[in-house]
Amino acid sequence: MFAIQEHACYISSMMTLLSHVEPTENQNRWYLVSVQATLFHPCAVIVAWGRRDNDFQQWRVIPVESSAQADQVAAKIVERKIRRGYLVYSGAQQ
């Protein structure tokens, strides 16, 4: 069987989808921040972003030592995006 490490993030403790829509500036962006385990890291912050009107996207993995550290890093990223005008996406807006 698999040995569960103390610092592993087997269940995502945080997933936040943000969007920034500003038609006058031609901005129609989304940003996703998630805490989860990956193939190479037992705990990591996954960040993905792109435009809502096309399929192109970019993403990166930020490896961390613990799920507590992952939550802190993810919260800091979300806070920074909110300061830059992103809104937490509720699904009701399109």
Steps between C-alpha positions, in 0.01 A plus 500: 500500500593864473655680794322828567743774587404769751559783255311347208210683334290209384175696509494852363452735792467806279384568147413852391390616156530872429403706197577848375268639233545855376358543147640851453852366561442175303560297817314172535728291722471214747741380768485174698688426823489147642679307776557133421747215469678450169691213347836646610405697814293378795364852544494788252315814397373477144440829320334520158391802298375606159232685307138394530439535124761247379642160592860613553613483860818502704571342835774445752566282803642649820634216721471559876597311815161468672131549446507793745769670292302422183190667645706808590656525154163450328328759721776751425461445124120538520534815711741652247263423210205656685707815558564509122130498419413130476173381652431158649293323236166379634373339179198730479672752274608425144 
